[in-house]
C-alpha cells in the first residue's frame, strides 16, 4: 500500500510537471512580466492604496491574454516571427523594427541592472534575518559578491543552449515564486469587500498615483512578452497543428500572471495597509511583515521575490539576441556566437547597480512606465498582420479578437498619456 501511495504521488507530480512544460512560452511570458520591479509595484500599491488598483491589474491581464493570443496565432499559422514580419510586411517596416527592438532592449537592460541588485539584496536580507551577525560593514561587498555569483550562474546556464532546458529552469523559478506568494497571501488575507471595491476604476489622487497606474500596465502588458512569443514558439516547434495548444498557453499564462500579481498585492494589503505602513522597496517587507507574519512567513515572501527576480533575469539576458536574430532572419539559434556575446554584454550591464551600490527602486518604476510608450505601436502592428487574409487564411482575426485588440490599443494609448502626465509631474 505504501509503495502504491508513493507511485500515486510520483504520477501526480509528474503530471503537474508535464502540464507546466506544456505551457512553455507562457512560462517565459511570466518570466518577462513578473520580476522584482513588478513585486515592488504590487507590494507598494497594496501597502499604500489597498486593493484600489486591482481593476488596472485585471484589465492589464485580460489585454495581455488578447495580445498573447494574437501574436501566438500569427506565429503558429504563418511560421513567421514578429520583428521580421514588421520589417518585411509593413510600410516603413525597418524604422518600426528599429524603434521596437531598440526600445525594448534599452528598457530591459536597464531593468536587468535593478533586478540583479534587488535579487542580491533579497538573498542578503534573508540571510541576515536569521543570522543577524552576518551583516555589518561588509554589506556592500557581500551583496556585490552575491550579484556576481548570480549572474555568472545564469550566464553558465545559457551556454547549455537548448530552449527546452531554458523552459525547465523557468518552470522551477515560476513555481517557487507562485507557491510562495499565494501562501503569503493566505497568511494575511485582506477583507474580501476591499478586494471587490478594487474592481471599480479609480486612480489614487496622491503624488505618484498616476505613476503607479502606468507602472502596473508597463510591467503586466510588457512588450517583450508579445514580441518575443513567436520566436519562442518556433523554438518549441509549434506550427499550424498547435493553434489550440497556443490558445491554451496564452490563457494559462495570463491567468497565472493575474493570480501571482494579485497574491502579492493582497499580501501587502492584508499585512500593511490596515496598519498604515507603507514600503518603498521589496526589502522593506522583511522589517514590516515580520511583526505581523513572523520570520518564516517573511522568508516565504522573500523567497517568492527572489524567484521573481531570477525568473526575470533569465529571459531578459536572452532578449537582445532573440530580437536581433528575429530582425535578421527570424530564427532562434541559442548556440550562435552572437547569442553568447550579447548575453555576455547584458550580464556586464546588469552589474551596474550592484557595483554602484545604488537603490534602483524608483528607476525600476520609471523603466516600467517607459515601457508603455512602445506598447501602442506593438499592438497596432499585430492588429494589421492578423487581419491579412493572405497571411492568416481561415485563422484571420474574427470579431471578438479584433474587439479585444482595439480595446487593448485604446487602453494602451490612455495609459501612455497617463504615464506622460506622471513623468511631467516629476519635472
Secondary structure as UniProt FT lines:
FT   HELIX           2..22
FT   HELIX           24..33
FT   HELIX           36..49
FT   TURN            50..53
FT   HELIX           54..78
FT   HELIX           82..89
FT   TURN            91..92
FT   HELIX           93..130
FT   HELIX           132..134
FT   TURN            137..138
FT   HELIX           139..158
FT   TURN            159..160
FT   HELIX           163..187
FT   HELIX           192..197
FT   TURN            198..199
FT   TURN            207..208
FT   HELIX           209..220
FT   HELIX           223..227
FT   HELIX           229..236
FT   HELIX           240..242
FT   HELIX           243..271
FT   HELIX           273..275
FT   TURN            282..283
FT   HELIX           284..293
FT   HELIX           295..328
FT   TURN            334..335
FT   HELIX           337..350
FT   HELIX           352..356
FT   HELIX           361..371
FT   TURN            372..374
FT   HELIX           375..385
FT   TURN            386..387
FT   HELIX           389..392
FT   HELIX           393..395
FT   HELIX           399..426
//
